[in-house]
């Protein structure tokens, strides 16, 4: 069974500012700081935020999965696209053979948007586990990061 869900989230900051977070390890640091209800902890297993970086993520106990390792498969600074895949644990332990998230940052005038896409492949015997796939936490992250960056930019304007 294959599936794909996608969502566009509008963010009130320029695409370059948003990519400065999404295209680096700053994203995971800010998620942990601003949204502990989504991410309990993380460890950089290998890498510096570029292609090949592996993160070990730990989620709160009430999450659909309690943790997994993800690998950065693509980080395209020109097109502002980042692709990550779960490589160990989490979704792979409950019947998924693929769990990939793509973030695409696009310019929208003075603002931007994040197009988030989750692609997955799931063994038919575990088809009910497709209900574990939710784009909602990634939408919350995008909105929270956008708000944080807008407030931060506003603070610098007043200095």
C-alpha positions as YAML, in Angstrom:
chain: A
units: angstrom
residues:
- id: 1
  name: UNK
  ca: [0.00, 0.00, 0.00]
- id: 2
  name: UNK
  ca: [1.37, 3.40, -0.98]
- id: 3
  name: UNK
  ca: [0.17, 6.75, 0.24]
- id: 4
  name: UNK
  ca: [0.91, 10.44, -0.05]
- id: 5
  name: UNK
  ca: [-0.42, 13.46, 1.80]
- id: 6
  name: UNK
  ca: [0.52, 17.07, 1.24]
- id: 7
  name: UNK
  ca: [-0.21, 20.44, 2.81]
- id: 8
  name: UNK
  ca: [0.80, 24.00, 2.04]
- id: 9
  name: UNK
  ca: [1.36, 26.20, 5.09]
- id: 10
  name: UNK
  ca: [1.67, 29.96, 4.63]
- id: 11
  name: UNK
  ca: [4.36, 31.59, 6.73]
- id: 12
  name: UNK
  ca: [4.71, 35.37, 7.38]
- id: 13
  name: UNK
  ca: [8.47, 35.61, 6.67]
- id: 14
  name: UNK
  ca: [10.58, 35.64, 3.49]
- id: 15
  name: UNK
  ca: [11.52, 32.29, 1.99]
- id: 16
  name: UNK
  ca: [15.23, 32.98, 2.57]
- id: 17
  name: UNK
  ca: [14.65, 33.41, 6.32]
- id: 18
  name: UNK
  ca: [12.55, 30.26, 6.50]
- id: 19
  name: UNK
  ca: [15.09, 28.23, 4.50]
- id: 20
  name: UNK
  ca: [17.87, 29.43, 6.85]
- id: 21
  name: UNK
  ca: [16.04, 27.29, 9.45]
- id: 22
  name: UNK
  ca: [14.60, 24.43, 7.38]
- id: 23
  name: UNK
  ca: [17.80, 23.93, 5.39]
- id: 24
  name: UNK
  ca: [19.93, 23.49, 8.51]
- id: 25
  name: UNK
  ca: [20.01, 21.77, 11.88]
- id: 26
  name: UNK
  ca: [18.47, 24.92, 13.35]
- id: 27
  name: UNK
  ca: [15.06, 23.43, 12.53]
- id: 28
  name: UNK
  ca: [15.43, 20.50, 14.92]
- id: 29
  name: UNK
  ca: [16.91, 22.74, 17.64]
- id: 30
  name: UNK
  ca: [13.97, 25.13, 17.41]
- id: 31
  name: UNK
  ca: [11.40, 22.32, 17.39]
- id: 32
  name: UNK
  ca: [12.85, 20.96, 20.63]
- id: 33
  name: UNK
  ca: [12.96, 24.45, 22.18]
- id: 34
  name: UNK
  ca: [9.56, 25.71, 21.02]
- id: 35
  name: UNK
  ca: [7.51, 22.50, 20.79]
- id: 36
  name: UNK
  ca: [8.52, 19.99, 23.49]
- id: 37
  name: UNK
  ca: [5.07, 18.42, 23.13]
- id: 38
  name: UNK
  ca: [6.11, 17.33, 19.60]
- id: 39
  name: UNK
  ca: [9.80, 16.53, 20.11]
- id: 40
  name: UNK
  ca: [11.22, 15.41, 23.43]
- id: 41
  name: UNK
  ca: [14.87, 15.14, 22.35]
- id: 42
  name: UNK
  ca: [17.24, 14.62, 19.44]
- id: 43
  name: UNK
  ca: [20.79, 13.54, 18.77]
- id: 44
  name: UNK
  ca: [22.88, 14.27, 15.69]
- id: 45
  name: UNK
  ca: [24.26, 10.80, 14.96]
- id: 46
  name: UNK
  ca: [26.33, 11.93, 11.99]
- id: 47
  name: UNK
  ca: [26.56, 15.01, 9.78]
- id: 48
  name: UNK
  ca: [26.29, 18.76, 9.86]
- id: 49
  name: UNK
  ca: [22.83, 19.27, 8.37]
- id: 50
  name: UNK
  ca: [23.71, 18.41, 4.78]
- id: 51
  name: UNK
  ca: [22.90, 15.31, 2.74]
- id: 52
  name: UNK
  ca: [23.72, 12.18, 4.74]
- id: 53
  name: UNK
  ca: [23.01, 13.73, 8.14]
- id: 54
  name: UNK
  ca: [21.31, 11.26, 10.50]
- id: 55
  name: UNK
  ca: [19.24, 12.39, 13.47]
- id: 56
  name: UNK
  ca: [17.88, 10.19, 16.25]
- id: 57
  name: UNK
  ca: [14.55, 11.68, 17.35]
- id: 58
  name: UNK
  ca: [12.67, 10.94, 20.57]
- id: 59
  name: UNK
  ca: [8.99, 11.86, 20.85]
- id: 60
  name: UNK
  ca: [6.70, 12.19, 23.87]
- id: 61
  name: UNK
  ca: [5.10, 8.95, 25.13]
- id: 62
  name: UNK
  ca: [1.65, 9.81, 23.69]
- id: 63
  name: UNK
  ca: [3.03, 10.08, 20.12]
- id: 64
  name: UNK
  ca: [2.11, 7.49, 17.44]
- id: 65
  name: UNK
  ca: [5.76, 6.33, 17.51]
- id: 66
  name: UNK
  ca: [8.20, 7.02, 20.35]
- id: 67
  name: UNK
  ca: [11.24, 7.61, 18.20]
- id: 68
  name: UNK
  ca: [13.20, 6.91, 15.05]
- id: 69
  name: UNK
  ca: [16.31, 7.83, 13.12]
- id: 70
  name: UNK
  ca: [15.96, 9.90, 9.99]
- id: 71
  name: UNK
  ca: [18.46, 10.60, 7.24]
- id: 72
  name: UNK
  ca: [18.66, 13.75, 5.12]
- id: 73
  name: UNK
  ca: [18.41, 12.41, 1.57]
- id: 74
  name: UNK
  ca: [18.34, 15.77, -0.21]
- id: 75
  name: UNK
  ca: [19.15, 19.33, 0.81]
- id: 76
  name: UNK
  ca: [18.88, 21.64, -2.22]
- id: 77
  name: UNK
  ca: [19.73, 25.20, -1.21]
- id: 78
  name: UNK
  ca: [18.92, 26.62, -4.67]
- id: 79
  name: UNK
  ca: [15.43, 25.12, -4.89]
- id: 80
  name: UNK
  ca: [14.91, 25.18, -1.08]
- id: 81
  name: UNK
  ca: [13.93, 21.52, -0.90]
- id: 82
  name: UNK
  ca: [14.80, 19.11, 1.92]
- id: 83
  name: UNK
  ca: [13.94, 15.40, 1.90]
- id: 84
  name: UNK
  ca: [14.23, 13.14, 4.94]
- id: 85
  name: UNK
  ca: [13.54, 9.41, 5.34]
- id: 86
  name: UNK
  ca: [13.11, 7.24, 8.38]
- id: 87
  name: UNK
  ca: [16.00, 4.77, 8.35]
- id: 88
  name: UNK
  ca: [15.60, 3.01, 11.71]
- id: 89
  name: UNK
  ca: [12.85, 2.40, 14.25]
- id: 90
  name: UNK
  ca: [9.52, 4.17, 14.50]
- id: 91
  name: UNK
  ca: [7.34, 3.68, 11.44]
- id: 92
  name: UNK
  ca: [9.63, 0.94, 10.13]
- id: 93
  name: UNK
  ca: [8.76, -1.15, 13.19]
- id: 94
  name: UNK
  ca: [5.02, -1.02, 12.49]
- id: 95
  name: UNK
  ca: [4.91, -2.21, 8.89]
- id: 96
  name: UNK
  ca: [6.16, 0.77, 6.89]
- id: 97
  name: UNK
  ca: [8.91, 0.15, 4.35]
- id: 98
  name: UNK
  ca: [9.15, 3.86, 3.44]
- id: 99
  name: UNK
  ca: [8.36, 7.02, 5.37]
- id: 100
  name: UNK
  ca: [9.65, 10.12, 3.55]
- id: 101
  name: UNK
  ca: [9.00, 13.79, 4.29]
- id: 102
  name: UNK
  ca: [9.69, 16.53, 1.75]
- id: 103
  name: UNK
  ca: [9.77, 20.22, 2.65]
- id: 104
  name: UNK
  ca: [9.66, 22.77, -0.15]
- id: 105
  name: UNK
  ca: [9.96, 26.45, 0.72]
- id: 106
  name: UNK
  ca: [8.41, 28.77, -1.85]
- id: 107
  name: UNK
  ca: [8.37, 32.55, -2.17]
- id: 108
  name: UNK
  ca: [4.96, 34.23, -1.81]
- id: 109
  name: UNK
  ca: [5.69, 37.93, -2.24]
- id: 110
  name: UNK
  ca: [7.20, 39.18, 1.05]
- id: 111
  name: UNK
  ca: [6.11, 35.95, 2.70]
- id: 112
  name: UNK
  ca: [6.61, 32.26, 1.96]
- id: 113
  name: UNK
  ca: [5.04, 28.90, 2.30]
- id: 114
  name: UNK
  ca: [6.16, 25.42, 3.23]
- id: 115
  name: UNK
  ca: [4.79, 22.65, 1.09]
- id: 116
  name: UNK
  ca: [5.01, 19.52, 3.22]
- id: 117
  name: UNK
  ca: [4.59, 16.10, 1.62]
- id: 118
  name: UNK
  ca: [4.64, 12.74, 3.38]
- id: 119
  name: UNK
  ca: [5.08, 9.67, 1.19]
- id: 120
  name: UNK
  ca: [4.86, 6.20, 2.62]
- id: 121
  name: UNK
  ca: [4.77, 2.54, 1.69]
- id: 122
  name: UNK
  ca: [3.14, 0.08, 4.02]
- id: 123
  name: UNK
  ca: [2.83, -3.69, 3.98]
- id: 124
  name: UNK
  ca: [-0.80, -4.59, 3.22]
- id: 125
  name: UNK
  ca: [-0.92, -6.69, 6.40]
- id: 126
  name: UNK
  ca: [-0.42, -3.46, 8.36]
- id: 127
  name: UNK
  ca: [-2.81, -1.30, 6.29]
- id: 128
  name: UNK
  ca: [-4.59, -0.05, 9.44]
- id: 129
  name: UNK
  ca: [-1.35, 1.63, 10.50]
- id: 130
  name: UNK
  ca: [-1.77, 4.15, 7.68]
- id: 131
  name: UNK
  ca: [-3.86, 6.04, 10.26]
- id: 132
  name: UNK
  ca: [-0.59, 6.79, 12.12]
- id: 133
  name: UNK
  ca: [0.45, 9.11, 9.29]
- id: 134
  name: UNK
  ca: [-0.42, 12.70, 10.14]
- id: 135
  name: UNK
  ca: [0.76, 15.93, 8.61]
- id: 136
  name: UNK
  ca: [-0.69, 17.96, 11.50]
- id: 137
  name: UNK
  ca: [2.48, 18.06, 13.67]
- id: 138
  name: UNK
  ca: [4.51, 19.28, 10.67]
- id: 139
  name: UNK
  ca: [1.91, 21.96, 10.03]
- id: 140
  name: UNK
  ca: [2.13, 23.09, 13.68]
- id: 141
  name: UNK
  ca: [5.93, 23.19, 13.37]
- id: 142
  name: UNK
  ca: [5.78, 25.35, 10.22]
- id: 143
  name: UNK
  ca: [3.37, 27.83, 11.80]
- id: 144
  name: UNK
  ca: [5.37, 27.97, 15.04]
- id: 145
  name: UNK
  ca: [8.69, 28.50, 13.24]
- id: 146
  name: UNK
  ca: [7.12, 31.23, 11.10]
- id: 147
  name: UNK
  ca: [5.72, 33.01, 14.15]
- id: 148
  name: UNK
  ca: [9.05, 32.69, 15.97]
- id: 149
  name: UNK
  ca: [11.00, 34.13, 13.00]
- id: 150
  name: UNK
  ca: [8.53, 36.98, 12.53]
- id: 151
  name: UNK
  ca: [8.74, 37.91, 16.23]
- id: 152
  name: UNK
  ca: [12.53, 37.63, 16.16]
- id: 153
  name: UNK
  ca: [12.74, 39.88, 13.10]
- id: 154
  name: UNK
  ca: [10.42, 42.36, 14.80]
- id: 155
  name: UNK
  ca: [12.68, 42.44, 17.88]
- id: 156
  name: UNK
  ca: [15.72, 43.24, 15.72]
- id: 157
  name: UNK
  ca: [13.83, 46.04, 13.97]
- id: 158
  name: UNK
  ca: [13.28, 47.73, 17.33]
- id: 159
  name: UNK
  ca: [16.94, 47.62, 18.39]
...
